[in-house]
């Protein structure tokens, strides 16, 4: 069976500059089978088509949280509820393995 691994980070990866308010670097990943990848991709694309009429929108957590860029539509509370209900529903039914590697930079 074929699997996919997606990796993303949070925080500053450099070791020379330390932000005392956020002294961590986090590397996260998700592993999905090809079948599960297709299912969640289709679910996410349905959300995108419903709200924006295309599948080109990138789900960037900061933009979603702050209702910025394309996600300004989420200022409409009905759309926001629909978005989160459908996003959470898609994630709930997807079988995936989550990986995380946190680094507390002051202890490196």
GILINGI-V973680 format. One record per residue. N is the residue number from 1. RES is the residue in one letter. NEAR is the number of other ideal C-beta (glycine too) atoms within 8 Angstrom. D_CENTER is the distance of its C-alpha to the mean C-alpha in Angstrom with 2 decimals. Layout:
BEGIN
N/RES/NEAR/D_CENTER  N/RES/NEAR/D_CENTER
END
This chain:
BEGIN
1/X/4/24.46  2/X/5/21.80  3/X/8/18.41  4/X/9/15.33  5/X/7/13.59  6/X/7/10.36  7/X/7/10.33  8/X/7/8.79  9/X/9/10.68  10/X/7/11.27  11/X/9/14.80  12/X/7/17.79  13/X/5/18.70  14/X/5/22.36  15/X/4/24.92  16/X/3/27.49  17/X/5/25.85  18/X/6/24.93  19/X/7/23.35  20/X/4/25.03  21/X/4/22.53  22/X/6/19.59  23/X/9/21.41  24/X/10/18.61  25/X/11/16.56  26/X/11/13.72  27/X/11/12.83  28/X/12/10.34  29/X/11/10.38  30/X/10/10.23  31/X/9/13.46  32/X/14/14.21  33/X/10/17.61  34/X/10/18.34  35/X/6/19.17  36/X/11/16.04  37/X/10/14.00  38/X/8/16.30  39/X/10/16.00  40/X/13/12.26  41/X/8/12.44  42/X/8/15.39  43/X/12/13.93  44/X/11/11.06  45/X/9/13.87  46/X/9/16.11  47/X/12/14.00  48/X/12/14.00  49/X/10/17.71  50/X/8/18.61  51/X/10/17.34  52/X/10/17.87  53/X/4/20.19  54/X/7/18.36  55/X/6/15.32  56/X/6/14.92  57/X/9/12.39  58/X/4/9.23  59/X/7/6.18  60/X/7/6.28  61/X/6/5.83  62/X/7/9.52  63/X/11/10.75  64/X/10/9.55  65/X/6/11.08  66/X/7/14.12  67/X/11/14.59  68/X/7/15.22  69/X/6/15.89  70/X/7/15.22  71/X/10/13.74  72/X/8/17.24  73/X/10/18.00  74/X/10/16.32  75/X/7/19.40  76/X/7/21.07  77/X/6/20.59  78/X/6/21.29  79/X/10/18.57  80/X/11/16.12  81/X/8/17.27  82/X/9/17.14  83/X/11/13.55  84/X/8/12.37  85/X/8/14.97  86/X/12/13.92  87/X/11/10.16  88/X/8/11.27  89/X/9/14.06  90/X/12/12.26  91/X/8/10.28  92/X/6/13.67  93/X/6/15.73  94/X/11/13.88  95/X/5/15.52  96/X/9/13.47  97/X/6/14.27  98/X/7/12.02  99/X/8/13.50  100/X/8/13.61  101/X/7/16.22  102/X/8/16.92  103/X/9/19.77  104/X/8/21.92  105/X/11/23.34  106/X/6/26.61  107/X/4/27.53  108/X/6/26.97
END
